[in-house]
């Protein structure tokens, strides 16, 4: 998947905030700023990422199944993610 450096940085940040939130720190935010993200853009990104994580955990906690029209499913997403490479994974 060809992403701009700024888009890759944002995706990497979102992945880290989602999978290992306790490891996110100032250096991660500085990395976004270095890619041209303003304070407002970083704040909005954190709110959107956090909201999606929250709402997915609520749905998972209540046993809500995704609608059939929602795709890809988790299995397909994981297979596609494996094809994107390792750079989006924390510590990569």
Backbone as JSON, one array per atom type, in Angstrom:
{
  "sequence": "XXXXXXXXXXXXXXXXXXXXXXXXXXXXXXXXXXXXXXXXXXXXXXXXXXXXXXXXXXXXXXXXXXXXXXXXXXXXXXXXXXXXXXXXXXXX",
  "N": [[0.85, -1.16, 0.0], [0.72, 2.1, -0.95], [1.45, 4.84, 0.78], [1.6, 8.28, 1.7], [4.38, 9.77, 3.48], [3.33, 11.22, 5.68], [0.73, 10.14, 5.96], [1.42, 7.48, 6.52], [2.75, 7.84, 8.97], [0.61, 8.7, 10.55], [-1.06, 6.45, 10.44], [0.64, 4.57, 11.67], [0.79, 5.73, 14.19], [-1.92, 5.58, 14.99], [-2.22, 2.81, 15.1], [-0.4, 2.14, 17.13], [-1.53, 3.59, 19.29], [-3.9, 2.22, 19.51], [-3.2, -0.52, 19.95], [-1.17, -0.56, 21.91], [-1.56, 1.47, 24.04], [-0.4, 2.47, 26.41], [2.22, 2.81, 25.79], [2.45, 5.01, 24.2], [3.79, 8.2, 23.71], [5.28, 11.48, 24.17], [7.21, 11.57, 22.13], [5.97, 10.25, 20.04], [3.93, 12.0, 19.34], [5.48, 14.18, 18.59], [6.62, 13.07, 16.34], [4.41, 13.06, 14.62], [3.98, 15.8, 14.4], [6.36, 16.47, 13.12], [5.82, 15.48, 10.64], [4.13, 17.33, 9.69], [1.67, 17.69, 10.9], [-0.62, 19.69, 12.63], [-1.18, 21.0, 15.99], [-3.91, 21.01, 16.42], [-4.75, 19.12, 14.48], [-3.52, 16.8, 15.44], [-4.83, 16.56, 17.9], [-7.48, 16.14, 17.03], [-7.11, 13.75, 15.62], [-6.38, 11.99, 17.73], [-8.77, 12.04, 19.18], [-10.6, 10.91, 17.34], [-9.43, 8.38, 16.84], [-9.48, 7.37, 19.47], [-12.25, 7.39, 19.94], [-13.21, 5.49, 18.06], [-11.89, 3.22, 19.02], [-13.09, 3.05, 21.54], [-15.87, 2.73, 20.93], [-15.84, 0.35, 19.54], [-14.98, -1.39, 21.53], [-17.12, -1.24, 23.3], [-19.12, -2.36, 21.67], [-17.99, -4.93, 21.31], [-17.95, -5.77, 23.98], [-20.64, -5.98, 24.52], [-21.35, -7.96, 22.86], [-22.12, -7.4, 20.27], [-22.63, -8.12, 16.96], [-21.01, -7.4, 13.84], [-22.69, -5.83, 11.09], [-23.79, -7.62, 8.17], [-23.13, -6.3, 5.79], [-20.9, -4.92, 6.37], [-17.57, -4.7, 5.63], [-14.06, -5.21, 5.2], [-14.28, -8.37, 6.95], [-13.05, -9.26, 10.25], [-11.12, -11.34, 9.94], [-10.35, -11.13, 7.23], [-9.36, -8.53, 7.29], [-7.11, -8.85, 8.94], [-5.58, -10.57, 7.33], [-5.15, -8.89, 5.12], [-3.75, -6.84, 6.4], [-1.4, -8.13, 7.08], [-0.22, -8.24, 4.61], [0.51, -5.62, 4.2], [2.87, -5.06, 5.37], [5.3, -4.69, 8.02], [5.67, -2.2, 9.18], [3.65, -0.72, 10.41], [3.26, -1.8, 12.84], [3.63, -1.57, 16.37], [6.82, -0.71, 17.62], [8.17, -1.24, 15.31]],
  "CA": [[0.0, 0.0, 0.0], [1.53, 3.3, -1.07], [0.96, 5.97, 1.55], [2.56, 9.36, 1.89], [5.0, 9.66, 4.81], [2.42, 11.74, 6.71], [-0.33, 9.15, 6.16], [2.04, 6.32, 7.18], [2.99, 8.23, 10.36], [-0.68, 8.72, 11.23], [-1.49, 5.05, 10.59], [1.49, 3.97, 12.69], [0.36, 6.29, 15.47], [-3.23, 5.0, 15.32], [-1.99, 1.41, 15.47], [0.24, 2.12, 18.45], [-2.5, 4.05, 20.27], [-4.91, 1.18, 19.62], [-2.69, -1.79, 20.46], [-0.3, -0.39, 23.08], [-1.75, 2.88, 24.43], [0.5, 2.85, 27.48], [3.55, 3.08, 25.23], [2.42, 6.25, 23.43], [4.35, 9.31, 24.48], [5.56, 12.74, 23.49], [7.97, 11.32, 20.89], [5.01, 9.87, 18.99], [3.26, 13.24, 18.92], [6.5, 14.94, 17.88], [6.72, 12.45, 15.02], [3.31, 13.56, 13.8], [4.27, 17.21, 14.11], [7.45, 16.49, 12.13], [5.22, 15.17, 9.34], [3.3, 18.46, 9.28], [0.38, 17.75, 11.59], [-0.75, 20.76, 13.61], [-1.7, 20.57, 17.29], [-5.34, 20.72, 16.23], [-4.89, 17.87, 13.73], [-3.16, 15.71, 16.35], [-5.93, 16.45, 18.86], [-8.62, 15.52, 16.34], [-6.75, 12.36, 15.35], [-6.48, 11.24, 18.98], [-10.19, 11.9, 19.52], [-11.23, 9.96, 16.4], [-8.88, 7.05, 17.14], [-10.03, 6.96, 20.76], [-13.68, 7.12, 19.81], [-13.41, 4.21, 17.38], [-11.49, 2.17, 19.96], [-14.12, 2.98, 22.58], [-17.15, 2.18, 20.44], [-15.62, -1.06, 19.21], [-14.94, -2.15, 22.77], [-18.5, -1.32, 23.78], [-19.81, -3.37, 20.84], [-17.45, -6.24, 21.65], [-18.38, -6.1, 25.33], [-22.06, -6.32, 24.5], [-21.55, -9.07, 21.93], [-22.77, -6.92, 19.05], [-21.98, -8.6, 15.74], [-21.08, -6.43, 12.74], [-23.69, -6.09, 10.05], [-23.25, -8.39, 7.04], [-22.62, -5.42, 4.75], [-19.62, -4.35, 6.8], [-16.46, -5.51, 5.17], [-13.85, -6.65, 5.34], [-14.42, -8.92, 8.28], [-11.79, -9.26, 10.99], [-10.15, -12.27, 9.34], [-9.83, -10.53, 6.0], [-8.56, -7.36, 7.66], [-5.82, -9.33, 9.43], [-4.82, -11.06, 6.18], [-4.72, -7.72, 4.36], [-2.77, -6.14, 7.21], [-0.13, -8.86, 6.96], [0.35, -7.89, 3.31], [0.95, -4.22, 4.19], [4.22, -4.97, 5.94], [5.38, -4.62, 9.48], [5.99, -0.87, 9.69], [2.57, -0.14, 11.21], [3.2, -2.43, 14.13], [4.44, -0.89, 17.38], [8.19, -1.18, 17.75], [8.76, -1.52, 14.0]],
  "C": [[0.91, 1.23, 0.0], [0.86, 4.46, -0.33], [2.03, 7.04, 1.59], [3.21, 9.17, 3.27], [4.09, 10.16, 5.93], [1.3, 10.74, 7.01], [0.21, 7.92, 6.87], [2.26, 6.64, 8.66], [1.68, 8.21, 11.15], [-1.2, 7.3, 11.44], [-0.67, 4.34, 11.66], [1.08, 4.44, 14.09], [-0.97, 5.67, 15.91], [-3.08, 3.55, 15.77], [-1.4, 1.32, 16.87], [-0.74, 2.54, 19.54], [-3.57, 2.99, 20.52], [-4.38, -0.06, 20.34], [-1.88, -1.66, 21.75], [-0.39, 1.06, 23.59], [-0.81, 3.35, 25.53], [1.91, 3.19, 27.01], [3.59, 4.36, 24.4], [2.94, 7.38, 24.3], [4.61, 10.52, 23.6], [6.3, 12.53, 22.17], [7.04, 10.95, 19.74], [4.3, 11.11, 18.45], [4.24, 14.12, 18.14], [6.67, 14.38, 16.47], [5.62, 12.91, 14.08], [3.54, 15.03, 13.44], [5.35, 17.34, 13.04], [6.93, 16.18, 10.72], [4.24, 16.26, 8.9], [1.95, 18.56, 9.95], [0.41, 18.87, 12.62], [-1.24, 20.18, 14.94], [-3.18, 20.2, 17.17], [-5.54, 19.4, 15.52], [-4.55, 16.67, 14.61], [-4.28, 15.48, 17.36], [-7.14, 15.76, 18.24], [-8.33, 14.06, 16.07], [-6.89, 11.5, 16.6], [-7.94, 11.02, 19.36], [-10.88, 10.88, 18.63], [-10.74, 8.54, 16.68], [-9.47, 6.53, 18.44], [-11.5, 6.61, 20.68], [-13.92, 5.75, 19.15], [-12.99, 3.05, 18.27], [-12.57, 1.96, 21.02], [-15.38, 2.28, 22.06], [-17.02, 0.72, 20.03], [-15.56, -1.92, 20.46], [-16.32, -2.27, 23.4], [-19.25, -2.4, 22.99], [-19.31, -4.77, 21.17], [-17.94, -6.69, 23.03], [-19.84, -6.51, 25.42], [-22.37, -7.46, 23.54], [-22.26, -8.66, 20.65], [-21.97, -7.42, 17.85], [-22.07, -7.53, 14.66], [-22.16, -6.83, 11.74], [-23.03, -6.83, 8.9], [-22.61, -7.5, 6.0], [-21.27, -4.82, 5.11], [-18.49, -5.26, 6.34], [-15.21, -4.66, 5.15], [-14.07, -7.09, 6.79], [-13.07, -8.96, 8.97], [-10.73, -10.18, 10.39], [-9.53, -11.7, 8.08], [-8.96, -9.33, 6.31], [-7.18, -7.8, 8.12], [-4.96, -9.86, 8.29], [-4.3, -9.89, 5.35], [-3.62, -6.98, 5.1], [-1.41, -6.81, 7.09], [0.56, -8.51, 5.64], [0.9, -6.47, 3.26], [2.37, -4.07, 4.71], [4.15, -4.73, 7.43], [5.51, -3.21, 10.02], [4.89, -0.26, 10.55], [2.49, -0.75, 12.6], [4.07, -1.69, 15.13], [5.83, -1.54, 17.48], [8.86, -1.47, 16.43], [9.58, -0.35, 13.51]]
}
